[in-house]
Amino acid sequence: MSNPDVPTREGQPDLAVQERTRTAHPRMHRVLLHNDDYTTMEYVVDVLMRHFGRTEPEALKIMLQVHHRGVGVAGVYTRDEAETRAAEVMNEARGRGFPLRLSTEPE
């Protein structure tokens, strides 16, 4: 017997269907740059501009924060995007002989 309050699809048994009212936004993650004694400041500024779309003044400010505080936020992205950018930058830095380290953390 069919329940009139439960939506049905033609040719299928009665299915209880609950519609979502909102779509959840993905959790965002920060990409963090960590200070080291070997990576040049110029290279860090270059990375921030090329990989994270920062302007030169923004990149300089972040680079100085990394230099003085030990860590700085390069950008905020979805988890996959943050992890991909961090991995790409570290691979590039290793190829150029720099031990630059990046990590990600939830916002």
N, CA, C and O atoms as a printed pandas DataFrame, in Angstrom:
     atom_number atom_name residue_name chain_id  residue_number  x_coord  y_coord  z_coord
0              1         N          MET        A               1    0.844   -1.171    0.000
1              2        CA          MET        A               1    0.000    0.000    0.000
2              3         C          MET        A               1    0.890    1.236    0.000
3              4         O          MET        A               1    1.869    1.291    0.745
4              5         N          SER        A               2    0.577    2.188   -0.793
5              6        CA          SER        A               2    1.374    3.385   -0.976
6              7         C          SER        A               2    0.959    4.457    0.014
7              8         O          SER        A               2   -0.229    4.669    0.257
8              9         N          ASN        A               3    1.955    5.136    0.588
9             10        CA          ASN        A               3    1.700    6.232    1.515
10            11         C          ASN        A               3    1.636    7.516    0.700
11            12         O          ASN        A               3    2.606    7.825    0.008
12            13         N          PRO        A               4    0.560    8.272    0.741
13            14        CA          PRO        A               4    0.453    9.472   -0.082
14            15         C          PRO        A               4    1.410   10.587    0.340
15            16         O          PRO        A               4    1.639   11.517   -0.433
16            17         N          ASP        A               5    1.978   10.514    1.555
17            18        CA          ASP        A               5    2.899   11.546    2.030
18            19         C          ASP        A               5    4.335   11.319    1.576
19            20         O          ASP        A               5    5.173   12.210    1.718
20            21         N          VAL        A               6    4.633   10.134    1.029
21            22        CA          VAL        A               6    5.987    9.798    0.605
22            23         C          VAL        A               6    6.057    9.895   -0.917
23            24         O          VAL        A               6    5.285    9.236   -1.615
24            25         N          PRO        A               7    6.988   10.721   -1.443
25            26        CA          PRO        A               7    7.093   10.827   -2.905
26            27         C          PRO        A               7    7.525    9.501   -3.520
27            28         O          PRO        A               7    8.303    8.760   -2.919
28            29         N          THR        A               8    7.021    9.200   -4.715
29            30        CA          THR        A               8    7.399    7.969   -5.414
30            31         C          THR        A               8    7.900    8.313   -6.800
31            32         O          THR        A               8    7.618    9.384   -7.338
32            33         N          ARG        A               9    8.648    7.384   -7.366
33            34        CA          ARG        A               9    9.090    7.501   -8.755
34            35         C          ARG        A               9    8.362    6.428   -9.547
35            36         O          ARG        A               9    8.111    5.328   -9.055
36            37         N          GLU        A              10    8.039    6.761  -10.741
37            38        CA          GLU        A              10    7.313    5.833  -11.581
38            39         C          GLU        A              10    8.116    4.548  -11.773
39            40         O          GLU        A              10    9.287    4.600  -12.151
40            41         N          GLY        A              11    7.502    3.410  -11.519
41            42        CA          GLY        A              11    8.158    2.129  -11.732
42            43         C          GLY        A              11    9.082    1.696  -10.611
43            44         O          GLY        A              11    9.711    0.643  -10.724
44            45         N          GLN        A              12    9.195    2.465   -9.526
45            46        CA          GLN        A              12   10.069    2.105   -8.408
46            47         C          GLN        A              12    9.229    1.984   -7.147
47            48         O          GLN        A              12    8.162    2.590   -7.042
48            49         N          PRO        A              13    9.711    1.204   -6.197
49            50        CA          PRO        A              13    8.973    1.110   -4.938
50            51         C          PRO        A              13    9.010    2.450   -4.203
51            52         O          PRO        A              13    9.808    3.329   -4.530
52            53         N          ASP        A              14    8.150    2.588   -3.223
53            54        CA          ASP        A              14    8.103    3.816   -2.425
54            55         C          ASP        A              14    9.453    4.071   -1.779
55            56         O          ASP        A              14   10.018    3.184   -1.138
56            57         N          LEU        A              15    9.972    5.284   -1.945
57            58        CA          LEU        A              15   11.245    5.672   -1.360
58            59         C          LEU        A              15   11.018    6.916   -0.511
59            60         O          LEU        A              15   10.328    7.845   -0.932
60            61         N          ALA        A              16   11.590    6.930    0.665
61            62        CA          ALA        A              16   11.544    8.139    1.481
62            63         C          ALA        A              16   12.654    9.052    0.992
63            64         O          ALA        A              16   13.820    8.658    0.983
64            65         N          VAL        A              17   12.313   10.256    0.590
65            66        CA          VAL        A              17   13.279   11.191    0.037
66            67         C          VAL        A              17   13.272   12.447    0.887
67            68         O          VAL        A              17   12.228   13.047    1.140
68            69         N          GLN        A              18   14.461   12.827    1.318
69            70        CA          GLN        A              18   14.588   14.056    2.082
70            71         C          GLN        A              18   15.469   15.001    1.288
71            72         O          GLN        A              18   16.600   14.663    0.941
72            73         N          GLU        A              19   14.948   16.187    1.002
73            74        CA          GLU        A              19   15.693   17.147    0.213
74            75         C          GLU        A              19   16.594   17.977    1.110
75            76         O          GLU        A              19   16.243   18.302    2.244
76            77         N          ARG        A              20   17.760   18.314    0.581
77            78        CA          ARG        A              20   18.668   19.201    1.309
78            79         C          ARG        A              20   18.178   20.628    1.136
79            80         O          ARG        A              20   17.714   21.029    0.069
80            81         N          THR        A              21   18.295   21.360    2.193
81            82        CA          THR        A              21   17.896   22.760    2.088
82            83         C          THR        A              21   19.075   23.639    1.727
83            84         O          THR        A              21   18.890   24.683    1.101
84            85         N          ARG        A              22   20.302   23.240    2.110
85            86        CA          ARG        A              22   21.505   24.013    1.793
86            87         C          ARG        A              22   22.650   23.074    1.468
87            88         O          ARG        A              22   22.710   21.946    1.958
88            89         N          THR        A              23   23.544   23.553    0.644
89            90        CA          THR        A              23   24.768   22.814    0.350
90            91         C          THR        A              23   25.865   23.346    1.267
91            92         O          THR        A              23   26.065   24.556    1.373
92            93         N          ALA        A              24   26.560   22.445    1.919
93            94        CA          ALA        A              24   27.635   22.858    2.829
94            95         C          ALA        A              24   28.845   23.321    2.028
95            96         O          ALA        A              24   29.191   22.712    1.016
96            97         N          HIS        A              25   29.482   24.382    2.471
97            98        CA          HIS        A              25   30.698   24.872    1.838
98            99         C          HIS        A              25   31.879   24.046    2.331
99           100         O          HIS        A              25   31.900   23.634    3.491
100          101         N          PRO        A              26   32.872   23.795    1.461
101          102        CA          PRO        A              26   34.030   23.007    1.907
102          103         C          PRO        A              26   34.835   23.774    2.951
103          104         O          PRO        A              26   34.897   25.004    2.930
104          105         N          ARG        A              27   35.442   23.032    3.856
105          106        CA          ARG        A              27   36.288   23.634    4.877
106          107         C          ARG        A              27   37.556   24.156    4.214
107          108         O          ARG        A              27   38.155   23.470    3.385
108          109         N          MET        A              28   37.958   25.348    4.570
109          110        CA          MET        A              28   39.127   25.970    3.954
110          111         C          MET        A              28   40.387   25.653    4.765
111          112         O          MET        A              28   40.330   25.431    5.974
112          113         N          HIS        A              29   41.526   25.638    4.064
113          114        CA          HIS        A              29   42.819   25.338    4.687
114          115         C          HIS        A              29   43.829   26.432    4.339
115          116         O          HIS        A              29   43.849   26.952    3.223
116          117         N          ARG        A              30   44.656   26.763    5.312
117          118        CA          ARG        A              30   45.731   27.742    5.106
118          119         C          ARG        A              30   46.974   27.026    4.585
119          120         O          ARG        A              30   47.282   25.912    5.009
120          121         N          VAL        A              31   47.676   27.668    3.671
121          122        CA          VAL        A              31   48.995   27.195    3.251
122          123         C          VAL        A              31   49.995   28.043    4.018
123          124         O          VAL        A              31   50.015   29.267    3.886
124          125         N          LEU        A              32   50.826   27.386    4.822
125          126        CA          LEU        A              32   51.795   28.081    5.670
126          127         C          LEU        A              32   53.206   27.923    5.123
127          128         O          LEU        A              32   53.617   26.828    4.738
128          129         N          LEU        A              33   53.931   29.014    5.095
129          130        CA          LEU        A              33   55.352   29.009    4.755
130          131         C          LEU        A              33   56.134   29.023    6.059
131          132         O          LEU        A              33   55.801   29.771    6.978
132          133         N          HIS        A              34   57.172   28.199    6.144
133          134        CA          HIS        A              34   57.983   28.118    7.360
134          135         C          HIS        A              34   59.379   28.671    7.090
135          136         O          HIS        A              34   59.943   28.470    6.015
136          137         N          ASN        A              35   59.920   29.364    8.072
137          138        CA          ASN        A              35   61.243   29.973    7.945
138          139         C          ASN        A              35   62.343   28.914    7.965
139          140         O          ASN        A              35   62.235   27.899    8.652
140          141         N          ASP        A              36   63.380   29.166    7.214
141          142        CA          ASP        A              36   64.607   28.364    7.286
142          143         C          ASP        A              36   65.776   29.308    7.046
143          144         O          ASP        A              36   65.580   30.457    6.651
144          145         N          ASP        A              37   66.986   28.826    7.281
145          146        CA          ASP        A              37   68.168   29.677    7.176
146          147         C          ASP        A              37   68.806   29.688    5.790
147          148         O          ASP        A              37   69.842   30.325    5.599
148          149         N          TYR        A              38   68.201   28.988    4.807
149          150        CA          TYR        A              38   68.867   28.831    3.521
150          151         C          TYR        A              38   68.085   29.397    2.338
151          152         O          TYR        A              38   68.690   29.882    1.382
152          153         N          THR        A              39   66.770   29.345    2.383
153          154        CA          THR        A              39   65.961   29.850    1.266
154          155         C          THR        A              39   66.046   31.368    1.244
155          156         O          THR        A              39   65.838   32.027    2.263
156          157         N          THR        A              40   66.351   31.913    0.078
157          158        CA          THR        A              40   66.521   33.364   -0.012
158          159         C          THR        A              40   65.171   34.082    0.080
159          160         O          THR        A              40   64.130   33.547   -0.302
160          161         N          MET        A              41   65.227   35.291    0.594
161          162        CA          MET        A              41   64.017   36.104    0.704
162          163         C          MET        A              41   63.451   36.408   -0.681
163          164         O          MET        A              41   62.235   36.456   -0.865
164          165         N          GLU        A              42   64.335   36.611   -1.645
165          166        CA          GLU        A              42   63.900   36.908   -3.006
166          167         C          GLU        A              42   63.116   35.734   -3.589
167          168         O          GLU        A              42   62.118   35.926   -4.285
168          169         N          TYR        A              43   63.578   34.516   -3.298
169          170        CA          TYR        A              43   62.876   33.335   -3.814
170          171         C          TYR        A              43   61.495   33.204   -3.165
171          172         O          TYR        A              43   60.529   32.856   -3.843
172          173         N          VAL        A              44   61.394   33.472   -1.888
173          174        CA          VAL        A              44   60.106   33.390   -1.190
174          175         C          VAL        A              44   59.125   34.404   -1.789
175          176         O          VAL        A              44   57.963   34.075   -2.025
176          177         N          VAL        A              45   59.585   35.624   -2.031
177          178        CA          VAL        A              45   58.733   36.647   -2.648
178          179         C          VAL        A              45   58.290   36.173   -4.032
179          180         O          VAL        A              45   57.120   36.312   -4.387
180          181         N          ASP        A              46   59.211   35.617   -4.812
181          182        CA          ASP        A              46   58.895   35.112   -6.143
182          183         C          ASP        A              46   57.838   34.006   -6.083
183          184         O          ASP        A              46   56.902   34.001   -6.883
184          185         N          VAL        A              47   57.980   33.079   -5.147
185          186        CA          VAL        A              47   57.021   31.984   -4.980
186          187         C          VAL        A              47   55.634   32.534   -4.631
187          188         O          VAL        A              47   54.626   32.098   -5.188
188          189         N          LEU        A              48   55.598   33.479   -3.719
189          190        CA          LEU        A              48   54.308   34.058   -3.317
190          191         C          LEU        A              48   53.609   34.749   -4.483
191          192         O          LEU        A              48   52.385   34.693   -4.598
192          193         N          MET        A              49   54.372   35.391   -5.331
193          194        CA          MET        A              49   53.781   36.083   -6.475
194          195         C          MET        A              49   53.342   35.096   -7.567
195          196         O          MET        A              49   52.249   35.228   -8.117
196          197         N          ARG        A              50   54.188   34.113   -7.878
197          198        CA          ARG        A              50   53.879   33.184   -8.975
198          199         C          ARG        A              50   52.850   32.120   -8.607
199          200         O          ARG        A              50   51.940   31.841   -9.387
200          201         N          HIS        A              51   52.990   31.525   -7.421
201          202        CA          HIS        A              51   52.130   30.391   -7.048
202          203         C          HIS        A              51   50.889   30.791   -6.258
203          204         O          HIS        A              51   49.901   30.057   -6.238
204          205         N          PHE        A              52   50.934   31.942   -5.612
205          206        CA          PHE        A              52   49.820   32.321   -4.747
206          207         C          PHE        A              52   49.156   33.627   -5.171
207          208         O          PHE        A              52   48.271   34.129   -4.478
208          209         N          GLY        A              53   49.584   34.180   -6.312
209          210        CA          GLY        A              53   48.937   35.350   -6.870
210          211         C          GLY        A              53   49.033   36.613   -6.033
211          212         O          GLY        A              53   48.166   37.483   -6.114
212          213         N          ARG        A              54   50.076   36.716   -5.237
213          214        CA          ARG        A              54   50.260   37.898   -4.392
214          215         C          ARG        A              54   50.928   39.020   -5.180
215          216         O          ARG        A              54   51.735   38.775   -6.078
216          217         N          THR        A              55   50.577   40.250   -4.829
217          218        CA          THR        A              55   51.276   41.396   -5.399
218          219         C          THR        A              55   52.634   41.485   -4.717
219          220         O          THR        A              55   52.860   40.845   -3.690
220          221         N          GLU        A              56   53.532   42.273   -5.280
221          222        CA          GLU        A              56   54.863   42.391   -4.688
222          223         C          GLU        A              56   54.808   42.935   -3.254
223          224         O          GLU        A              56   55.487   42.389   -2.385
224          225         N          PRO        A              57   54.026   43.995   -2.970
225          226        CA          PRO        A              57   53.960   44.470   -1.581
226          227         C          PRO        A              57   53.382   43.416   -0.617
227          228         O          PRO        A              57   53.852   43.287    0.514
228          229         N          GLU        A              58   52.365   42.667   -1.066
229          230        CA          GLU        A              58   51.810   41.602   -0.218
230          231         C          GLU        A              58   52.857   40.521    0.029
231          232         O          GLU        A              58   53.020   40.050    1.154
232          233         N          ALA        A              59   53.562   40.133   -1.028
233          234        CA          ALA        A              59   54.578   39.083   -0.917
234          235         C          ALA        A              59   55.700   39.516    0.019
235          236         O          ALA        A              59   56.178   38.713    0.820
236          237         N          LEU        A              60   56.123   40.768   -0.071
237          238        CA          LEU        A              60   57.166   41.270    0.830
238          239         C          LEU        A              60   56.703   41.228    2.289
239          240         O          LEU        A              60   57.460   40.840    3.178
240          241         N          LYS        A              61   55.466   41.628    2.520
241          242        CA          LYS        A              61   54.926   41.625    3.881
242          243         C          LYS        A              61   54.875   40.205    4.456
243          244         O          LYS        A              61   55.257   39.981    5.604
244          245         N          ILE        A              62   54.400   39.250    3.651
245          246        CA          ILE        A              62   54.332   37.856    4.108
246          247         C          ILE        A              62   55.734   37.304    4.334
247          248         O          ILE        A              62   55.977   36.621    5.330
248          249         N          MET        A              63   56.661   37.594    3.415
249          250        CA          MET        A              63   58.042   37.110    3.560
250          251         C          MET        A              63   58.667   37.625    4.851
251          252         O          MET        A              63   59.359   36.880    5.545
252          253         N          LEU        A              64   58.427   38.901    5.179
253          254        CA          LEU        A              64   58.975   39.459    6.418
254          255         C          LEU        A              64   58.325   38.830    7.644
255          256         O          LEU        A              64   58.985   38.631    8.664
256          257         N          GLN        A              65   57.047   38.519    7.551
257          258        CA          GLN        A              65   56.375   37.836    8.652
258          259         C          GLN        A              65   56.994   36.453    8.865
259          260         O          GLN        A              65   57.234   36.046   10.002
260          261         N          VAL        A              66   57.250   35.741    7.781
261          262        CA          VAL        A              66   57.896   34.426    7.883
262          263         C          VAL        A              66   59.278   34.580    8.497
263          264         O          VAL        A              66   59.664   33.794    9.362
264          265         N          HIS        A              67   60.020   35.577    8.060
265          266        CA          HIS        A              67   61.383   35.799    8.546
266          267         C          HIS        A              67   61.408   36.137   10.040
267          268         O          HIS        A              67   62.259   35.634   10.773
268          269         N          HIS        A              68   60.492   36.975   10.489
269          270        CA          HIS        A              68   60.510   37.429   11.882
270          271         C          HIS        A              68   59.742   36.528   12.840
271          272         O          HIS        A              68   60.146   36.369   13.992
272          273         N          ARG        A              69   58.649   35.940   12.385
273          274        CA          ARG        A              69   57.803   35.129   13.270
274          275         C          ARG        A              69   57.976   33.630   13.077
275          276         O          ARG        A              69   57.529   32.833   13.902
276          277         N          GLY        A              70   58.628   33.254   11.982
277          278        CA          GLY        A              70   58.872   31.835   11.746
278          279         C          GLY        A              70   57.847   31.174   10.842
279          280         O          GLY        A              70   58.095   30.081   10.333
280          281         N          VAL        A              71   56.700   31.811   10.632
281          282        CA          VAL        A              71   55.655   31.229    9.790
282          283         C          VAL        A              71   54.768   32.356    9.255
283          284         O          VAL        A              71   54.592   33.389    9.901
284          285         N          GLY        A              72   54.214   32.132    8.061
285          286        CA          GLY        A              72   53.304   33.099    7.463
286          287         C          GLY        A              72   52.307   32.395    6.562
287          288         O          GLY        A              72   52.588   31.312    6.048
288          289         N          VAL        A              73   51.153   32.998    6.368
289          290        CA          VAL        A              73   50.096   32.412    5.545
290          291         C          VAL        A              73   50.255   32.874    4.097
291          292         O          VAL        A              73   50.181   34.065    3.797
292          293         N          ALA        A              74   50.475   31.910    3.212
293          294        CA          ALA        A              74   50.619   32.218    1.787
294          295         C          ALA        A              74   49.254   32.384    1.127
295          296         O          ALA        A              74   49.102   33.206    0.224
296          297         N          GLY        A              75   48.261   31.613    1.568
297          298        CA          GLY        A              75   46.923   31.692    0.990
298          299         C          GLY        A              75   45.979   30.740    1.682
299          300         O          GLY        A              75   46.394   29.915    2.497
300          301         N          VAL        A              76   44.698   30.861    1.352
301          302        CA          VAL        A              76   43.650   30.018    1.930
302          303         C          VAL        A              76   42.855   29.410    0.776
303          304         O          VAL        A              76   42.353   30.119   -0.097
304          305         N          TYR        A              77   42.753   28.076    0.794
305          306        CA          TYR        A              77   42.135   27.334   -0.308
306          307         C          TYR        A              77   41.380   26.134    0.248
307          308         O          TYR        A              77   41.440   25.845    1.443
308          309         N          THR        A              78   40.664   25.435   -0.643
309          310        CA          THR        A              78   40.089   24.155   -0.244
310          311         C          THR        A              78   41.239   23.207    0.073
311          312         O          THR        A              78   42.378   23.460   -0.320
312          313         N          ARG        A              79   40.952   22.135    0.772
313          314        CA          ARG        A              79   42.026   21.231    1.214
314          315         C          ARG        A              79   42.867   20.704    0.052
315          316         O          ARG        A              79   44.096   20.745    0.105
316          317         N          ASP        A              80   42.212   20.212   -0.990
317          318        CA          ASP        A              80   42.963   19.656   -2.127
318          319         C          ASP        A              80   43.833   20.706   -2.804
319          320         O          ASP        A              80   44.986   20.444   -3.149
320          321         N          GLU        A              81   43.273   21.892   -2.990
321          322        CA          GLU        A              81   44.034   22.971   -3.630
322          323         C          GLU        A              81   45.218   23.379   -2.759
323          324         O          GLU        A              81   46.319   23.581   -3.271
324          325         N          ALA        A              82   45.007   23.502   -1.452
325          326        CA          ALA        A              82   46.086   23.891   -0.539
326          327         C          ALA        A              82   47.209   22.859   -0.553
327          328         O          ALA        A              82   48.383   23.219   -0.638
328          329         N          GLU        A              83   46.853   21.576   -0.469
329          330        CA          GLU        A              83   47.873   20.524   -0.455
330          331         C          GLU        A              83   48.622   20.454   -1.787
331          332         O          GLU        A              83   49.829   20.214   -1.810
332          333         N          THR        A              84   47.916   20.661   -2.879
333          334        CA          THR        A              84   48.555   20.636   -4.201
334          335         C          THR        A              84   49.545   21.782   -4.347
335          336         O          THR        A              84   50.675   21.579   -4.793
336          337         N          ARG        A              85   49.123   22.983   -3.974
337          338        CA          ARG        A              85   50.024   24.139   -4.090
338          339         C          ARG        A              85   51.260   23.961   -3.204
339          340         O          ARG        A              85   52.378   24.245   -3.633
340          341         N          ALA        A              86   51.060   23.497   -1.980
341          342        CA          ALA        A              86   52.194   23.291   -1.072
342          343         C          ALA        A              86   53.174   22.275   -1.656
343          344         O          ALA        A              86   54.384   22.496   -1.627
344          345         N          ALA        A              87   52.664   21.175   -2.181
345          346        CA          ALA        A              87   53.533   20.133   -2.755
346          347         C          ALA        A              87   54.277   20.660   -3.983
347          348         O          ALA        A              87   55.470   20.400   -4.139
348          349         N          GLU        A              88   53.589   21.392   -4.850
349          350        CA          GLU        A              88   54.237   21.931   -6.058
350          351         C          GLU        A              88   55.370   22.885   -5.703
351          352         O          GLU        A              88   56.449   22.826   -6.292
352          353         N          VAL        A              89   55.121   23.763   -4.738
353          354        CA          VAL        A              89   56.147   24.734   -4.354
354          355         C          VAL        A              89   57.340   24.031   -3.719
355          356         O          VAL        A              89   58.485   24.370   -4.019
356          357         N          MET        A              90   57.090   23.056   -2.846
357          358        CA          MET        A              90   58.215   22.352   -2.215
358          359         C          MET        A              90   59.025   21.582   -3.244
359          360         O          MET        A              90   60.253   21.546   -3.160
360          361         N          ASN        A              91   58.357   20.963   -4.218
361          362        CA          ASN        A              91   59.092   20.247   -5.277
362          363         C          ASN        A              91   59.937   21.203   -6.099
363          364         O          ASN        A              91   61.087   20.899   -6.419
364          365         N          GLU        A              92   59.381   22.349   -6.440
365          366        CA          GLU        A              92   60.143   23.334   -7.193
366          367         C          GLU        A              92   61.338   23.837   -6.380
367          368         O          GLU        A              92   62.444   23.961   -6.908
368          369         N          ALA        A              93   61.115   24.126   -5.102
369          370        CA          ALA        A              93   62.190   24.629   -4.240
370          371         C          ALA        A              93   63.312   23.604   -4.119
371          372         O          ALA        A              93   64.488   23.966   -4.164
372          373         N          ARG        A              94   62.963   22.337   -3.965
373          374        CA          ARG        A              94   63.985   21.283   -3.865
374          375         C          ARG        A              94   64.812   21.232   -5.143
375          376         O          ARG        A              94   66.029   21.051   -5.104
376          377         N          GLY        A              95   64.134   21.392   -6.271
377          378        CA          GLY        A              95   64.832   21.385   -7.559
378          379         C          GLY        A              95   65.810   22.539   -7.696
379          380         O          GLY        A              95   66.783   22.442   -8.445
380          381         N          ARG        A              96   65.565   23.624   -6.985
381          382        CA          ARG        A              96   66.462   24.786   -7.015
382          383         C          ARG        A              96   67.441   24.790   -5.841
383          384         O          ARG        A              96   68.214   25.733   -5.671
384          385         N          GLY        A              97   67.401   23.729   -5.032
385          386        CA          GLY        A              97   68.353   23.598   -3.929
386          387         C          GLY        A              97   67.946   24.307   -2.640
387          388         O          GLY        A              97   68.788   24.521   -1.768
388          389         N          PHE        A              98   66.677   24.674   -2.504
389          390        CA          PHE        A              98   66.205   25.333   -1.283
390          391         C          PHE        A              98   65.383   24.358   -0.441
391          392         O          PHE        A              98   64.598   23.582   -0.987
392          393         N          PRO        A              99   65.554   24.389    0.879
393          394        CA          PRO        A              99   64.786   23.498    1.747
394          395         C          PRO        A              99   63.452   24.106    2.202
395          396         O          PRO        A              99   62.963   23.780    3.284
396          397         N          LEU        A             100   62.871   24.976    1.394
397          398        CA          LEU        A             100   61.627   25.651    1.757
398          399         C          LEU        A             100   60.563   24.630    2.142
399          400         O          LEU        A             100   60.341   23.650    1.432
400          401         N          ARG        A             101   59.908   24.872    3.279
401          402        CA          ARG        A             101   58.885   23.959    3.775
402          403         C          ARG        A             101   57.551   24.677    3.856
403          404         O          ARG        A             101   57.468   25.794    4.368
404          405         N          LEU        A             102   56.515   24.037    3.353
405          406        CA          LEU        A             102   55.158   24.539    3.449
406          407         C          LEU        A             102   54.300   23.467    4.103
407          408         O          LEU        A             102   54.580   22.275    3.975
408          409         N          SER        A             103   53.272   23.887    4.794
409          410        CA          SER        A             103   52.328   22.947    5.375
410          411         C          SER        A             103   50.931   23.527    5.218
411          412         O          SER        A             103   50.769   24.693    4.859
412          413         N          THR        A             104   49.922   22.702    5.491
413          414        CA          THR        A             104   48.551   23.170    5.435
414          415         C          THR        A             104   47.884   22.882    6.775
415          416         O          THR        A             104   48.257   21.944    7.479
416          417         N          GLU        A             105   46.893   23.703    7.116
417          418        CA          GLU        A             105   46.119   23.478    8.332
418          419         C          GLU        A             105   44.710   24.006    8.103
419          420         O          GLU        A             105   44.522   24.966    7.355
420          421         N          PRO        A             106   43.722   23.391    8.736
421          422        CA          PRO        A             106   42.347   23.884    8.591
422          423         C          PRO        A             106   42.225   25.287    9.177
423          424         O          PRO        A             106   42.920   25.646   10.127
424          425         N          GLU        A             107   41.332   26.062    8.589
425          426        CA          GLU        A             107   41.101   27.415    9.083
426          427         C          GLU        A             107   40.247   27.390   10.329
427          428         O          GLU        A             107   39.945   28.442   10.892
